[in-house]
């Protein structure tokens, strides 16, 4: 696994972003579908430090953790309604 992440780390920024987009494609698709259909989701709200149901809207940002509790931990920032993913 470490070899894979070393290869990923050596990639150019655009290729690295594309890798994470492919890795998270299903999650991105579902979040954008819920945004489009205006289906509320149970999410963790940083401001209230609790879970709550929230209606996701286009152009808002959804931040989630990738590879939590590993040496390869990352935060991903998805602009809802798009494929714009920052890792």
MIDREN-85644 format. One record per atom (N, C-alpha, C): residue in one letter; atom name; x, y, z. Coordinates in pm, whole numbers. Atoms other than C-alpha are relative to their C-alpha. Example, Ala and Ser with C-alpha at 12.3 -4.5 7.8 and 13.67 -1.06 7.14 Angstrom:
<pts>
PT,code,site,X,Y,Z
PT,A,N,89,-119,0
PT,A,CA,1230,-450,780
PT,A,C,90,120,0
PT,S,N,-82,-119,-6
PT,S,CA,1367,-106,714
PT,S,C,-77,109,73
</pts>
This chain:
<pts>
PT,code,site,X,Y,Z
PT,X,N,83,-119,0
PT,X,CA,0,0,0
PT,X,C,87,125,0
PT,X,N,-88,-116,-9
PT,X,CA,281,238,86
PT,X,C,60,34,-137
PT,X,N,-55,-23,134
PT,X,CA,430,192,-262
PT,X,C,-100,74,-88
PT,X,N,105,-66,78
PT,X,CA,99,293,-419
PT,X,C,-8,148,36
PT,X,N,10,-140,-42
PT,X,CA,82,612,-213
PT,X,C,125,79,-35
PT,X,N,-121,-69,44
PT,X,CA,443,698,-293
PT,X,C,-11,37,-148
PT,X,N,20,-29,142
PT,X,CA,356,674,-662
PT,X,C,-100,114,-16
PT,X,N,102,-106,8
PT,X,CA,45,888,-611
PT,X,C,60,135,39
PT,X,N,-62,-125,-45
PT,X,CA,247,1150,-421
PT,X,C,94,58,-105
PT,X,N,-95,-49,100
PT,X,CA,494,1171,-709
PT,X,C,-69,53,-126
PT,X,N,73,-45,118
PT,X,CA,220,1250,-961
PT,X,C,-12,151,-5
PT,X,N,28,-141,23
PT,X,CA,166,1592,-1109
PT,X,C,-134,33,66
PT,X,N,120,-40,-73
PT,X,CA,-109,1786,-928
PT,X,C,-128,-38,-73
PT,X,N,122,31,75
PT,X,CA,-368,1741,-1206
PT,X,C,-28,-150,-2
PT,X,N,18,145,-1
PT,X,CA,-309,1364,-1222
PT,X,C,-41,-49,138
PT,X,N,33,38,-137
PT,X,CA,-323,1338,-845
PT,X,C,-148,31,29
PT,X,N,140,-38,-20
PT,X,CA,-656,1525,-837
PT,X,C,-92,-97,-75
PT,X,N,80,93,79
PT,X,CA,-790,1299,-1114
PT,X,C,-8,-137,68
PT,X,N,-1,126,-73
PT,X,CA,-687,990,-916
PT,X,C,-104,3,113
PT,X,N,94,-10,-111
PT,X,CA,-883,1110,-612
PT,X,C,-144,15,-50
PT,X,N,134,-11,58
PT,X,CA,-1180,1205,-832
PT,X,C,-53,-138,-39
PT,X,N,41,135,38
PT,X,CA,-1189,850,-970
PT,X,C,-25,-86,124
PT,X,N,14,76,-124
PT,X,CA,-1144,702,-623
PT,X,C,-132,34,69
PT,X,N,119,-47,-71
PT,X,CA,-1434,909,-489
PT,X,C,-119,22,-93
PT,X,N,102,-27,101
PT,X,CA,-1649,906,-805
PT,X,C,-141,-32,47
PT,X,N,135,37,-45
PT,X,CA,-1943,723,-647
PT,X,C,-51,94,109
PT,X,N,39,-93,-105
PT,X,CA,-1946,949,-342
PT,X,C,-37,136,-61
PT,X,N,27,-128,67
PT,X,CA,-1927,1261,-562
PT,X,C,-134,-7,-73
PT,X,N,124,19,75
PT,X,CA,-2208,1126,-780
PT,X,C,-121,5,93
PT,X,N,113,4,-94
PT,X,CA,-2436,1056,-481
PT,X,C,-24,136,66
PT,X,N,16,-132,-61
PT,X,CA,-2369,1392,-315
PT,X,C,-63,97,-100
PT,X,N,56,-90,101
PT,X,CA,-2441,1575,-640
PT,X,C,-143,-36,-36
PT,X,N,137,44,26
PT,X,CA,-2754,1367,-701
PT,X,C,-94,49,111
PT,X,N,81,-49,-112
PT,X,CA,-2886,1450,-353
PT,X,C,-15,152,-5
PT,X,N,7,-146,14
PT,X,CA,-2804,1816,-417
PT,X,C,-103,36,-107
PT,X,N,91,-28,111
PT,X,CA,-2991,1812,-748
PT,X,C,-145,-30,38
PT,X,N,136,41,-37
PT,X,CA,-3294,1629,-604
PT,X,C,-50,66,128
PT,X,N,33,-70,-124
PT,X,CA,-3292,1845,-290
PT,X,C,-42,-97,111
PT,X,N,22,100,-104
PT,X,CA,-3275,1544,-60
PT,X,C,93,33,118
PT,X,N,-87,-31,-114
PT,X,CA,-3150,1634,290
PT,X,C,80,-122,44
PT,X,N,-88,105,-50
PT,X,CA,-2863,1432,436
PT,X,C,35,28,146
PT,X,N,-50,-14,-135
PT,X,CA,-2751,1367,790
PT,X,C,150,28,-11
PT,X,N,-140,-42,12
PT,X,CA,-2418,1553,815
PT,X,C,50,50,135
PT,X,N,-63,-56,-120
PT,X,CA,-2173,1662,1082
PT,X,C,21,148,-26
PT,X,N,-9,-145,12
PT,X,CA,-2196,2038,1130
PT,X,C,107,52,95
PT,X,N,-110,-52,-81
PT,X,CA,-1875,2202,1248
PT,X,C,-44,111,94
PT,X,N,42,-114,-82
PT,X,CA,-2052,2511,1379
PT,X,C,-71,-45,127
PT,X,N,73,45,-119
PT,X,CA,-2284,2323,1614
PT,X,C,66,-121,68
PT,X,N,-71,116,-52
PT,X,CA,-2042,2031,1670
PT,X,C,-95,-117,24
PT,X,N,97,110,-13
PT,X,CA,-2325,1785,1610
PT,X,C,-47,-44,-138
PT,X,N,61,47,124
PT,X,CA,-2499,1580,1346
PT,X,C,-135,66,-17
PT,X,N,132,-55,26
PT,X,CA,-2798,1737,1180
PT,X,C,-35,-24,-146
PT,X,N,45,16,136
PT,X,CA,-3006,1701,870
PT,X,C,18,133,-72
PT,X,N,-29,-123,72
PT,X,CA,-2903,1949,606
PT,X,C,-32,-19,-148
PT,X,N,26,-1,143
PT,X,CA,-3018,2032,256
PT,X,C,125,53,-69
PT,X,N,-119,-41,71
PT,X,CA,-2713,2045,33
PT,X,C,-39,80,-123
PT,X,N,31,-85,115
PT,X,CA,-2711,2317,-232
PT,X,C,125,21,-84
PT,X,N,-112,-24,91
PT,X,CA,-2497,2389,-534
PT,X,C,89,111,51
PT,X,N,-106,-97,-33
PT,X,CA,-2175,2581,-481
PT,X,C,42,-2,146
PT,X,N,-48,17,-137
PT,X,CA,-2157,2490,-111
PT,X,C,112,-102,-3
PT,X,N,-113,92,-7
PT,X,CA,-1853,2297,-3
PT,X,C,-27,-109,102
PT,X,N,13,117,-86
PT,X,CA,-1859,1951,147
PT,X,C,142,-52,25
PT,X,N,-135,44,-33
PT,X,CA,-1542,1851,330
PT,X,C,-10,-135,71
PT,X,N,2,131,-61
PT,X,CA,-1475,1488,414
PT,X,C,141,-57,7
PT,X,N,-131,58,-27
PT,X,CA,-1187,1274,535
PT,X,C,22,-124,-86
PT,X,N,-39,116,78
PT,X,CA,-1002,1019,326
PT,X,C,116,-68,73
PT,X,N,-105,81,-63
PT,X,CA,-785,739,470
PT,X,C,27,43,144
PT,X,N,-11,-41,-141
PT,X,CA,-855,846,827
PT,X,C,78,-106,79
PT,X,N,-81,85,-87
PT,X,CA,-620,699,1089
PT,X,C,110,-75,-74
PT,X,N,-115,56,71
PT,X,CA,-347,625,835
PT,X,C,102,111,-23
PT,X,N,-102,-100,34
PT,X,CA,-27,799,729
PT,X,C,-35,77,-126
PT,X,N,37,-61,128
PT,X,CA,-208,896,408
PT,X,C,-127,83,12
PT,X,N,119,-78,-30
PT,X,CA,-485,1097,571
PT,X,C,-6,126,-85
PT,X,N,23,-120,80
PT,X,CA,-632,1373,357
PT,X,C,-139,54,30
PT,X,N,132,-62,3
PT,X,CA,-919,1618,363
PT,X,C,-33,26,-146
PT,X,N,46,-27,136
PT,X,CA,-1122,1644,44
PT,X,C,-109,105,7
PT,X,N,96,-109,6
PT,X,CA,-1322,1954,-44
PT,X,C,-70,-7,-135
PT,X,N,79,11,122
PT,X,CA,-1599,1903,-300
PT,X,C,-94,119,-9
PT,X,N,99,-104,27
PT,X,CA,-1787,2197,-447
PT,X,C,-123,-71,-55
PT,X,N,120,74,36
PT,X,CA,-2138,2053,-462
PT,X,C,-57,48,-133
PT,X,N,57,-30,131
PT,X,CA,-2303,2036,-801
PT,X,C,105,0,-110
PT,X,N,-111,1,97
PT,X,CA,-1962,2005,-971
PT,X,C,87,-122,26
PT,X,N,-103,101,-23
PT,X,CA,-1669,1769,-1002
PT,X,C,126,63,57
PT,X,N,-115,-72,-54
PT,X,CA,-1439,2030,-845
PT,X,C,37,-56,137
PT,X,N,-45,66,-122
PT,X,CA,-1249,1834,-583
PT,X,C,141,46,31
PT,X,N,-133,-36,-47
PT,X,CA,-954,1966,-385
PT,X,C,38,-97,110
PT,X,N,-48,96,-101
PT,X,CA,-746,1718,-185
PT,X,C,128,53,60
</pts>
